[in-house]
């Protein structure tokens, strides 16, 4: 077999009901010059059993990461392989058969390509009809992503590929020091913006970011994500994430109150303006709610009591120390199937 070109990585936390389909979609990819890594991020459900039932395939490997956090798990996956291309698939998503092939060919063709992702469609639960109050923009919060049928080079970070269908060139990831543990979900909190931040770094450093329409992935919509409360919580954490991103970029200070306040007023105004349209009304209401989360994070940051940075630093420092102990507790050393 020729030298390994790409690895598919699933970082998972307590999603045993979806995980099997995600793994199966990767084991059924076109070609065979790839491997599949599952990083079990401190799961307490049947995750290990789901993976073990498929370990008869030599391309599949299982690793236990005891330090909770998506970015920590992503970094762990990158460390456990030598493949030059890292393709991340969410544990509740299903990749099309050509997914890895399309991604590999793009990186081979464009040497300055640092990040790439593809189209994402939604798989709705069979018993649920998409609510009328979910607008196309809100569907993006569920993972939907479609920039058309042609390859698009991203210059606006807000159009960055979705994290559930996401790939990077290893040399770029190493250049920036890996995923920032201050961003990315940790358990049930919905910190985000890590992909947007990565795109900003890539463009700033002269790399390319691309949308690949044929790198298609379908994303399962969990029933709880069809409730207004989930969207409000997600928007709140989006605001917190935006505050941290500005902190990293050196854009903190009292000007943040102006930016957040203006966005809050705009969201409320539009929610009232489009009151008769359930989708637009709720879209703008959640946008305004997110600005409250943003402004709260700004206040904490200015007072020096922000919790996300301290938590991220703690996760980063503790990852290596806890990893070996956690792996032993799960019945095997690092890298053991």
Secondary structure, 3 states (H helix, E strand, C coil): CCCCCEEEEEEECCCHHHHHHHHHHHHCCCCCCEEEEEEEECCCCCHHHHHHCCCCCCCEEEEEECCCCHHHHHHHHHHCCCCCEEEEECCCEEECCCHHHHHHHHHHHCCCEEEEEEEEEEECCCCCCCCCCCCHHHHHHCCCECCCCCCEECCCHHHCCCCCEEEEEHHHHHHCCCCCCCCCCECCECCCCHHHHHHHHHHHCCCEEEEEEEEEEEEECCHHHHCHHHHHHHHHHHHHHHHHHHHHCCCCCCHHHHHHHHHHHHHHHHHHHCCCCHHHHHHHHHHHHHHHHHHHHHHHHHCCCCCHHHHHHHHHHHHHHHHHHHHHHCCCCCCCC
